Amino acid sequence: MNIKKGQNVIIIAGKDRGKTGKVVLALPKQDKVVVEGINMVNKRIKSRKQNEAGQTVSVATPIHISNVKVAEAAKKVTKAKTAKK
């Protein structure tokens, strides 16, 4: 797995395609990473005390590493091919 915690990555597939973020957690056994602010899911939490209201919290869920590319590698400029005459 070539993606490590703290690296900036670009999402190349899925609902968040084109967004960038920082890797918060790497899960090498599952081949997944958690990216800050990407692949957010609303999770409902029950109240702990009787007079307290329940909450809805946004949580970042893991995304497969095949859908992620390191941002520094993606920014490299390639030479344009010239047409033969």
N, C-alpha and C positions, 0 to 999 in steps of 0.2 A: 504494500500500500504506500503510494508516494505522496499522499496528502497528510499533513501533520496539523496538530492543534496550533492555532495562531496564524495560519496562512490565510491570505485573501484568495477567494475562489469566485468563479463565475458559474452560474447555473446554466447548463447547455440543453436541458430537456425538462419538461414538466410544466406545471402551471406558473412557476416563477422564472421561466426562461429569460435570460438576459440580465437578471439581477446579480449583484455582487454582495459578498458578505464575508465575515471572518469565521473560521472554523472554531467552534466552542468546544466540541467533543469529538474525538475520533474513536470509532468502534471497529477495530481491525478484524475481529473474528466474524462480524456480520457484514463486513465490507460496506459500512455506512458511516456518514459523518453528520453532525448536527451543526448547522450554519446559523449564525445570529440573524434573526428576522426573516428567515426563509422557511417555507413549508409550515406555516403557522396553523394550528388547530385550536378551536375553542374547547376548553375542558370545563365542565361544570363541577363545582365543589359544594358539598353539603355544608350546612351550618354546624359548627361544633357546639355552640351554646344554644339554649332554648330561644332566647330573644334576638339572636343574630340571624341576619339574612344570608342565604346562599350566594355564591359568586360565580361568575363566568370568567375564566382566566385564559389568555392566549399562551400557548406553549409551542415551542419549536420542536418538531419531530424529525427523526433521522431521515436522510435522503441517501440513496445509493451512490457510491463513488463513480459509477459509470455516467452519472448525470451531472458531474462536477468537473471543472477544469481549473487548474491553478492559474490565477490572474496574471502573474508575471509571464508565464509561458504563452498565454493567449495574446499578450500585447506585442510580441515579437513581430517585426515587419518582414515580410518576404519580398523578394525581388519580383517585379512584374516581368512576365515573359514578353519578349519582343517578337513581332511578327517577321517572318523571313520574307525577303523580297526576291 
